[in-house]
């Protein structure tokens, strides 16, 4: 089977090539497929500089070499229609039909596992775009470490380990954050959820940055974090950690349609995904 994915990236001018590649590679990886090639479209505003274009291509070329992926073609232009650089990547992957994984395979009783931490991508973008503002109020070390989260955005290795262990569903956590990803997987599978909020892994840097701007880290774009469903979550976690990937069981799928979020004695329901919290910050 061929697996296709396409995504336009507009939220960050810095490291936009790196983010664009990882977003598409992660989409392909969430189906268990191997990314073999990409098409790259870059549209830049008239005030752009050649160095910016060169940096984008250098970043993408470095990653395609690292992941053994071909740049199959694309398009570049300068247009007054856009007021900031837009990079759109279309990915082409392949996988045996009987091994294809989707977000629809979650079954009642299965464990839900997430890799790394939520909010990595959003934290990295905010810390990069608003570096000066953040460093006036937060420790410099917090901001610097947040910017380094850009190196953690790939879930390709996470997917490979999961496919070896065996999972019934995967979903890369992107716009809408972990709450959005949980809702989408449950909705696609027609099941309920019981999630322990305190078990959802989050870095202190993400907490600090989100508190500064008054946004919810659980609704923040989270590339670098993969949501997985497995019959034996503990076994999956052990195998991921053997591969050097942090992983955590955050809850279970249940029969019915109730998607419940538990926070000690508090019990509330997840809601359908809304606009990502990142845009509240960018929109300032």
Secondary structure, DSSP 4 states (H G I P E B T S, - for coil): -EEEEEEEE-S-STTHHHHHHHHHHHHHHTTTPEEEEEEEEEEE-TT--HHHHHHHHHHHHHHHHHTT-EEEEEEEEE-TT-SS-EEEEEEEEE--GGG---TT---TT-EEEEES-BTHHHHHHHHHHTHHHHHTTS-HHHHHHHHGGGGG---HHHHHHHHHH--SEEEE--TTHHHHHHHHHHHHHT-EEEEEGGGS-B-HHHHHHHHHHT--GGGS--TT-EEEEES-HHHHHHHHHHTT--EEEEEEEESSS-EEEEETTEEEE-----S-THHHHHT-
